[in-house]
Amino acid sequence: MDKLTEESDEEITLSPELDFMENKLNQIKNYLEKQKKAALDAEQRKNDLVVYLAHDIKTPLTSVIGYLSLLDEAPDMPPEQKVKYVGITLEKAGNNI
């Protein structure tokens, strides 16, 4: 039974009179190895997705923060320029909705 959980390509071997059991155990071992690989692949895909999503969210967020900082730091900014920056900020924020 320990060989079922071992990480090796070595097949389980039993005495000739237990061939039927040997075949079944090797099938189970192969199935478990495939399931483990599938789980690891799914975990990697999930991690990749999180990285891509974080990047896609961070890029426009950086622009939005930049323009909002400009508006915050310059209270005496001309109204036309404020309108322009607010428009750009809304555009950057709206691109991911």
C-alpha positions, 0 to 999 in steps of 0.5 A: 500500500505504501507504493501507491503513495510513493512518487516514483515511476516504479510499478507495483509488483506482487507474486504471480498468483496476485497478478489481478491485484497487481494490475488493479493497484497499478491502475489505481497508482496511475490514476492517483498520479494523473489526479495529482498532476491535474491538481498541480496544473489547475493550481498553476493556472489559477496562480497565472490568472491571479497574476494576470488579473492583478496586472490588468487592474494595477495598470489603469489604477496607476493612471487613475491614482496619478490624475487624482493626485494631480487634482488633489495637489493642485487646488488652484488648478484652472477649472478647464484643466480639472475637467480635463483630468477628471475626464481622463480619470473616468476614461481610465477607470471605465476601460476595465468595466 
